Amino acid sequence: MKATCLLFVLLGAAAYFQSNAALTDVLVSDNENKSAVMEPLPISCKAIYNQRPQKYEPGVYLIQPNGHPQPFNVSCTVYGYTLLMKVDGSKNTFNYSNDLWTNSDTYKEEYYNLDRNETKLASFSTVEFTELYLRLVTSNETREMIIRHSATSMMDLFKSGKYTALTMGRDAWLDLVPGSYLQDNCNMEGFNVEPPCCHNVRIGIIANNEENCNTADSWIGIGAENDQINTCGSSSNYTKINNVLSFAYVFGR
């Protein structure tokens, strides 16, 4: 009798440990959500990808970056890019001077899926990256750009207001937005692009008809501010009148 009881105890203990071990590596599906139930929770989509590169699937996961008090849902795309924000060029939410670019406030964080609703997730101010992945949809045509740049977070990249140069080239920006236009000169590109006058853009490029950047009249990118109601896409109000609206998804890895 004692031997039989001992056998049941051992079998029960084995089942318990097997069950709890499984909890560290399972995806829970709740209609539209694949939340990762891991201990400790992953700090980013890249961490999930690195943990299981052969089994990794794009989707919605639960993450908790270092120092962030609460876990939250994010969309994870291929190769472990974490969704940071979504910007609708037809709205003024993310114009250049909006404080959302420089603080840790979230905006409509319930829209963590890859839909067409604007959002700024907690990942914007908490996820470190060495690459940014821009996905712009213009008239239902999707174009992409990978920017290799390191920062502790998107918020830290923008809050100083300091201009950070990039070398993607004007052709790369023109290719990102179908139907876009840039004047011939200036071609100032990067983060926090803020010339003395006329057009600013948080991520992108500005150009001018004159051989300087003092009165730039055209731009391509995300987070713009000018005389058009357009915060994402492309705009020009001199030499050639052009205004193209885009919807942007910004990911970091």
Order of alpha helices (4+ residues) and beta strands (2+ residues): alpha-beta-beta-alpha-beta-beta-beta-beta-beta-beta-alpha-beta-alpha-beta-beta-beta-beta-beta-beta
